[in-house]
C-alpha cells in the first residue's frame, strides 16, 4: 500500500516519525509520505528534520519514506510562493489542505492550490468543476480520504473526478495509529464514495506515478 498523506508530532499527529513509519511497515505499507502541516512559521523548521529522519527510516526499515508537507491555511494567493519555498527546502511531496467541509478553510484555497505545482489536493470538499478541470490540466491528484469528517464529500469529489478525467489518490490523513490503512478501511471508504474496489488499484497507480516522477526529479 502507498499512503501519501500522514502526520507526526511535528504537527498535530501523536507519533514520532519512527513509530509511524514502523507501524505502517507492520501494516504492509510499501511507501509512506510524512506530510506535516506547515505554514510560513514552520516549513523551514519541519522539512529538514523530516528529510533527515526519512532517510534513516528508509535505510533501516526497508520501506520507502518520502519527506513532504501539507500546506495548511496559508492565504490562497500565497500558496504558489510557499510551494516553491517548500520545494527549495527539499519537500518532495506537496499536499495542500483543501476546502474540507469539516473546517473553515479560506475560500479559493482549492483554486490557487491546483495552479501552484502541487502533487495532491487533500479533502477538497465542495470543489467546483472548474477547479477539477484545472487539477486535471496541471496533473494534480484529488484526494479520496479515509479520515472521518473530511470524507463527507468523497462521493462528490469522486463523481466530478470521473466526469472530468482528473486523477485521484486514496490517502488516510493519519494522525493516530488506528488511522493507518488496511483492506477493510479501503473497502468501506470506496463503497461510501460510490467507487468499485478496482479504483483502489487505479489510485495506487496514480500514487506510484507521483513517486516515480519524484525519483526522476531528485
Residue pairs with C-beta under 8 A, 6 or more apart in sequence:
1 27
1 28
1 29
1 30
1 181
1 204
2 29
2 30
2 31
2 32
2 204
2 207
2 208
2 211
3 24
3 29
3 31
3 32
3 33
3 171
3 172
3 174
3 180
3 181
3 207
4 31
4 32
4 33
4 35
4 66
4 68
4 93
4 95
4 119
4 120
4 169
4 171
4 207
4 210
5 33
5 35
5 70
5 95
5 120
5 122
5 143
5 145
5 171
5 172
5 173
5 174
6 13
6 20
6 24
6 32
6 33
6 34
6 35
6 171
6 172
6 173
6 174
7 13
7 34
7 35
7 36
7 37
7 70
7 173
7 174
7 175
8 15
8 16
8 17
8 20
8 34
8 36
8 50
9 15
9 16
10 17
10 34
10 36
10 46
10 49
10 50
11 36
11 37
11 38
11 42
11 46
11 70
12 37
12 175
13 20
13 36
13 174
13 175
13 176
14 175
14 176
14 177
15 23
15 176
15 177
17 34
17 50
17 53
17 54
17 57
18 53
18 57
20 32
20 34
20 174
20 177
21 32
21 34
21 57
21 61
21 63
21 65
22 57
22 61
23 177
23 180
24 32
24 63
24 180
25 61
25 62
25 63
27 180
27 181
27 182
28 182
29 63
29 180
29 181
30 63
30 64
31 63
31 64
31 65
31 66
31 207
31 211
32 63
32 64
32 65
32 66
33 65
33 66
33 67
33 68
33 92
33 93
33 95
34 50
34 53
34 54
34 65
34 66
34 67
34 68
35 68
35 69
35 70
35 93
35 95
36 46
36 50
36 69
36 70
37 69
37 70
37 72
37 97
38 46
38 47
38 69
38 70
38 71
38 72
38 86
39 71
39 72
39 73
39 74
39 82
40 74
40 78
40 82
43 69
43 71
43 82
43 85
43 86
43 89
43 91
44 85
44 89
46 69
47 67
47 69
47 86
47 89
47 90
47 91
48 89
48 90
50 67
50 68
50 69
50 91
51 67
51 90
54 65
54 66
54 67
55 65
57 63
57 65
58 64
58 65
64 211
66 92
66 93
66 211
66 214
67 90
67 91
67 92
67 93
68 91
68 92
68 93
68 94
68 95
68 119
69 86
69 91
69 93
69 94
69 95
70 95
70 96
70 97
70 122
71 79
71 82
71 83
71 86
71 94
71 95
71 96
71 97
71 113
71 118
72 96
72 97
73 97
73 105
73 106
74 82
75 106
76 106
76 107
76 108
76 109
76 111
76 112
76 113
77 112
79 96
79 109
79 112
79 113
79 116
79 118
80 112
80 115
80 116
80 117
83 94
83 96
83 116
83 117
83 118
84 117
86 94
87 94
87 117
92 214
92 218
93 119
93 120
93 210
93 214
94 117
94 118
94 119
94 120
95 118
95 119
95 120
95 121
95 122
95 143
96 109
96 113
96 116
96 118
96 120
96 121
96 122
97 105
97 109
97 122
97 123
98 105
98 109
98 110
98 113
98 121
98 122
98 123
98 124
98 125
98 127
98 143
99 105
99 106
99 107
99 109
99 110
99 124
99 125
99 126
99 127
100 122
100 123
100 124
100 125
100 149
100 150
100 153
101 125
101 126
101 149
101 150
101 152
101 153
102 123
102 149
102 150
102 152
105 125
110 121
110 124
110 125
110 127
110 128
110 131
111 128
111 130
111 131
111 134
113 121
113 140
114 121
114 131
114 134
114 135
114 138
114 140
115 134
115 138
117 138
118 140
119 140
119 141
119 210
120 140
120 141
120 142
120 143
120 169
120 171
120 210
121 127
121 135
121 140
121 141
121 142
121 143
122 143
122 145
122 150
122 171
122 173
123 143
123 145
123 147
123 150
123 151
123 153
123 173
124 131
124 142
124 143
124 153
124 157
125 153
126 153
126 156
127 142
127 153
127 156
127 157
127 160
129 160
129 163
129 164
132 142
132 160
132 161
132 163
132 164
132 166
133 164
133 166
134 140
135 141
135 142
135 166
135 167
136 164
136 165
136 166
136 167
139 167
140 166
140 167
141 166
141 167
141 168
141 169
141 206
141 207
141 210
142 157
142 161
142 166
142 167
142 168
142 169
143 157
143 168
143 169
143 170
143 171
143 173
144 151
144 154
144 157
144 158
144 168
144 169
144 170
144 171
144 189
144 190
144 193
144 195
144 203
145 151
145 154
145 170
145 171
145 172
145 173
145 189
146 170
146 171
146 172
146 173
146 179
146 181
146 185
146 186
146 189
147 172
147 173
147 179
150 173
151 189
151 192
151 193
154 189
154 192
154 193
155 192
155 193
155 194
157 168
157 193
158 168
158 193
158 194
158 195
158 199
159 194
160 166
161 167
161 168
167 206
168 199
168 202
168 203
168 206
169 203
169 206
169 207
169 210
170 181
170 186
170 189
170 190
170 200
170 203
170 204
170 207
172 179
172 180
172 181
172 185
173 179
174 180
186 197
186 200
187 197
190 196
190 197
190 199
190 200
